Amino acid sequence: MDENNYVSNVNTSGASNGNEPGKGAAVASLVLGVVSIVTWFFGMGALIGLITGVIGLICASNAKKAGFVGGMRTAGFVCSLIGVIGSALVFVACVACVGVLGTAGALMDY
């Protein structure tokens, strides 16, 4: 191999090359967190938001265990946490509304 034509695979610019452990889990956490926030606006879709938010929290935890250090993991964790809390509140509110409507309907029968 000719030393003059040797291309180094070392990244000297400080940018990541995409092979960081836990980066995929951090990206998944961010995507699932955003999905869980978006599903608030669809009423009973809040149950889906609750599920995706919990999975996003698990992915953020896995990224942290893998040693990924970056803002994407933190953003994924925060979005997933907001998604879980918001989706749970919207889901409980929807269930309460259905209960109130059911009670009102039963009272109107008398």
C-alpha positions as CSV (number, residue, x, y, z in Angstrom):
1,M,0.0,0.0,0.0
2,D,1.4,3.3,-1.0
3,E,1.7,5.7,2.0
4,N,1.1,8.8,-0.2
5,N,-2.3,7.5,-1.3
6,Y,-3.4,6.4,2.2
7,V,-6.7,8.0,3.2
8,S,-7.1,8.2,6.9
9,N,-10.4,7.3,8.4
10,V,-9.8,9.4,11.5
11,N,-12.2,12.3,11.9
12,T,-10.3,15.3,13.0
13,S,-13.1,17.9,12.7
14,G,-14.7,16.8,15.9
15,A,-17.9,15.8,14.2
16,S,-19.4,12.4,14.9
17,N,-19.3,9.7,12.2
18,G,-22.6,8.2,13.2
19,N,-21.2,5.1,14.9
20,E,-21.7,6.3,18.5
21,P,-23.3,3.7,20.8
22,G,-26.8,4.7,21.8
23,K,-27.4,7.2,19.1
24,G,-30.1,5.2,17.5
25,A,-32.0,4.8,20.8
26,A,-31.7,8.6,21.3
27,V,-33.2,9.3,17.9
28,A,-36.0,6.8,18.5
29,S,-36.6,8.5,21.9
30,L,-36.9,11.9,20.2
31,V,-39.2,10.7,17.5
32,L,-41.5,8.8,19.9
33,G,-41.6,11.8,22.2
34,V,-42.7,14.0,19.4
35,V,-45.3,11.4,18.3
36,S,-46.7,11.2,21.8
37,I,-47.1,15.0,22.0
38,V,-48.8,15.2,18.6
39,T,-51.4,12.5,19.4
40,W,-52.8,14.7,22.2
41,F,-54.9,16.5,19.7
42,F,-56.8,13.4,18.6
43,G,-58.7,12.7,21.8
44,M,-58.7,9.0,22.3
45,G,-55.4,8.9,20.4
46,A,-54.0,10.0,23.7
47,L,-53.7,6.3,24.6
48,I,-51.4,5.8,21.7
49,G,-49.5,8.9,22.9
50,L,-49.2,7.3,26.3
51,I,-47.7,4.1,24.9
52,T,-45.3,5.9,22.5
53,G,-44.2,8.2,25.3
54,V,-43.4,5.3,27.6
55,I,-41.4,3.5,24.9
56,G,-39.6,6.8,24.2
57,L,-38.6,7.0,27.9
58,I,-37.3,3.5,27.7
59,C,-35.3,4.3,24.6
60,A,-33.8,7.4,26.3
61,S,-32.8,5.2,29.2
62,N,-31.2,2.7,26.9
63,A,-29.2,5.5,25.2
64,K,-27.9,6.7,28.5
65,K,-26.9,3.2,29.5
66,A,-25.1,2.8,26.2
67,G,-23.1,5.9,27.0
68,F,-24.5,8.4,24.5
69,V,-23.9,11.9,25.6
70,G,-25.8,14.6,23.7
71,G,-28.7,16.9,23.5
72,M,-30.7,14.5,21.4
73,R,-31.0,12.1,24.2
74,T,-32.0,14.8,26.6
75,A,-34.6,16.3,24.1
76,G,-36.0,12.8,23.6
77,F,-36.3,12.2,27.3
78,V,-38.0,15.6,27.9
79,C,-40.4,15.2,24.9
80,S,-41.3,11.7,26.0
81,L,-41.9,12.8,29.5
82,I,-44.1,15.7,28.4
83,G,-45.9,13.3,26.1
84,V,-46.6,10.8,28.8
85,I,-47.9,13.4,31.3
86,G,-50.0,15.2,28.7
87,S,-51.4,12.1,27.1
88,A,-52.3,10.7,30.6
89,L,-54.1,14.0,31.4
90,V,-56.0,14.1,28.1
91,F,-56.9,10.4,28.4
92,V,-58.3,10.9,31.9
93,A,-60.2,14.0,30.8
94,C,-61.7,12.0,27.9
95,V,-62.7,9.2,30.2
96,A,-64.3,11.7,32.6
97,C,-66.2,13.3,29.8
98,V,-67.6,10.0,28.7
99,G,-68.6,9.2,32.2
100,V,-70.3,12.6,32.7
101,L,-72.2,12.2,29.4
102,G,-73.2,8.6,30.4
103,T,-74.5,9.9,33.8
104,A,-76.4,12.7,32.1
105,G,-78.0,10.3,29.7
106,A,-79.1,8.0,32.5
107,L,-80.6,11.0,34.4
108,M,-82.6,12.1,31.3
109,D,-84.3,8.8,31.2
110,Y,-86.2,9.6,34.4
